[in-house]
Amino acid sequence: MSGLVLDRIGVRFGGLVALDGVSLRVAPGRTVGVIGPNGAGKTTLFNVVCGFVSPTGGSLTLDGRPLRPRPHRLTRLGIARTLQGVGLFSGLTVLENVLVAAPATPGERAATHGVTAAAPGETAATPGKEVAPHGVTAAAPGETAATPGEEVAPHGVTAAAPGGKAGGRDRAMAALERCGVAERAGDLPGMLPYALRKRVALARALVSDPRILLLDEPAGGLSAREIDELRELIAGLSCAVLLVEHHMDLVMSVCDEILVLDFGRPVAHGTPDEIRADEAVADAYLGAAG
Ligand SMILES: Nc1ncnc2c1ncn2[C@@H]1O[C@H](COP(=O)(O)OP(=O)(O)OP(=O)(O)O)[C@@H](O)[C@H]1O
């Protein structure tokens, strides 16, 4: 079976059940939304797919083969992820931020595996408050918001950045182009408005041409108009997309199907219309969200 399949995934943190019997399939070209109240287990689910959290039950497969994800092998596996905030390297230009995840040749996976992956427990960033991509091989420990002129040494990234060959650069520029930020390639992230920084983060996730793209609250901190633009970007993606998002209009309009979690358990799974009409969902989430 092609795509990503989660079969009865369970996760326990000591006595706390974070996920219990969660199954879903994200097929190529499909967008599956995961919604639920705070603490429902959405981030934990992403962390399972990225290998930050090992499930205590169930199994994962990717294109029919058992998947045992490891954060440092994510891009090689064809998995990319954006963060709840932005997570760009403040001391690198926009282009360099994408280059660190860019394969030099088609089909080759970037050397900075897992560069788009977040640390377990990473919390939402607010505009102006960047979250450093902990656990990222090239990240500077404690890296914080970028301001022009405030260079943060990205340990492990040198002038000859992975993917820094011409092929990688072309791909990085193409990804920036696709996300509408190519003209800011030479700027530092701190010079860009929040919405554009989020686009750069999306370009970094897309540059490795992932099979599975995990989007973690991509609409967070965006205006209504910016969310409309994001909707178009997501709708144009051809890979499998797993979307965690609190912005219900976006979820309802871009998702082919939606899984609703509450206290780690699936309470509903269906098309946006089915989810809208589901009373259990309204009780567990939509009422609270709306
Ligand atoms: N590393 C951890 N150790 C212990 N408990 C954890 C850990 N990570 C998550 N939890 C707990 O697991 C539950 C699910 O958390 P999770 O972050 O996955 O929820 P969420 O749906 O992503 O919430 P939010 O919408 O606030 O991001 C919560 O009760 C949380 O406190």
Ligand as a Chemical Component Dictionary entry (heavy atoms), coordinates in Angstrom:
data_LIG
# 
_chem_comp.id                   LIG 
_chem_comp.type                 NON-POLYMER 
_chem_comp.pdbx_formal_charge   0 
_chem_comp.three_letter_code    LIG 
# 
loop_
_chem_comp_atom.comp_id 
_chem_comp_atom.atom_id 
_chem_comp_atom.alt_atom_id 
_chem_comp_atom.type_symbol 
_chem_comp_atom.charge 
_chem_comp_atom.model_Cartn_x 
_chem_comp_atom.model_Cartn_y 
_chem_comp_atom.model_Cartn_z 
_chem_comp_atom.pdbx_ordinal 
LIG N1  N1  N 0 7.843  13.941 26.196 1  
LIG C1  C1  C 0 6.726  13.894 26.910 2  
LIG N2  N2  N 0 6.736  13.429 28.176 3  
LIG C2  C2  C 0 5.610  13.354 28.912 4  
LIG N3  N3  N 0 4.385  13.731 28.459 5  
LIG C3  C3  C 0 4.320  14.217 27.205 6  
LIG C4  C4  C 0 5.473  14.330 26.383 7  
LIG N4  N4  N 0 5.082  14.845 25.174 8  
LIG C5  C5  C 0 3.757  15.041 25.267 9  
LIG N5  N5  N 0 3.296  14.676 26.482 10 
LIG C6  C6  C 0 1.901  14.696 26.926 11 
LIG O1  O1  O 0 1.178  13.957 25.973 12 
LIG C7  C7  C 0 -0.101 14.552 25.748 13 
LIG C8  C8  C 0 -0.237 14.898 24.273 14 
LIG O2  O2  O 0 0.625  16.002 24.028 15 
LIG P1  P1  P 0 0.796  16.605 22.553 16 
LIG O3  O3  O 0 1.829  17.679 22.658 17 
LIG O4  O4  O 0 1.039  15.519 21.599 18 
LIG O5  O5  O 0 -0.630 17.265 22.304 19 
LIG P2  P2  P 0 -1.079 18.242 21.129 20 
LIG O6  O6  O 0 -2.387 17.735 20.615 21 
LIG O7  O7  O 0 0.002  18.401 20.143 22 
LIG O8  O8  O 0 -1.307 19.616 21.901 23 
LIG P3  P3  P 0 -1.145 21.140 21.351 24 
LIG O9  O9  O 0 -2.337 21.398 20.470 25 
LIG O10 O10 O 0 -1.186 21.945 22.614 26 
LIG O11 O11 O 0 0.171  21.232 20.615 27 
LIG C9  C9  C 0 -0.175 15.769 26.658 28 
LIG O12 O12 O 0 -0.842 15.393 27.845 29 
LIG C10 C10 C 0 1.279  16.088 26.922 30 
LIG O13 O13 O 0 1.436  16.727 28.180 31 
# 
loop_
_chem_comp_bond.comp_id 
_chem_comp_bond.atom_id_1 
_chem_comp_bond.atom_id_2 
_chem_comp_bond.value_order 
_chem_comp_bond.pdbx_ordinal 
LIG N1  C1  SING 1  
LIG C1  N2  SING 2  
LIG C1  C4  DOUB 3  
LIG N2  C2  DOUB 4  
LIG C2  N3  SING 5  
LIG N3  C3  DOUB 6  
LIG C3  C4  SING 7  
LIG C3  N5  SING 8  
LIG C4  N4  SING 9  
LIG N4  C5  DOUB 10 
LIG C5  N5  SING 11 
LIG N5  C6  SING 12 
LIG C6  O1  SING 13 
LIG C6  C10 SING 14 
LIG O1  C7  SING 15 
LIG C7  C8  SING 16 
LIG C7  C9  SING 17 
LIG C8  O2  SING 18 
LIG O2  P1  SING 19 
LIG P1  O3  DOUB 20 
LIG P1  O4  SING 21 
LIG P1  O5  SING 22 
LIG O5  P2  SING 23 
LIG P2  O6  DOUB 24 
LIG P2  O7  SING 25 
LIG P2  O8  SING 26 
LIG O8  P3  SING 27 
LIG P3  O9  DOUB 28 
LIG P3  O10 SING 29 
LIG P3  O11 SING 30 
LIG C9  O12 SING 31 
LIG C9  C10 SING 32 
LIG C10 O13 SING 33 
# 
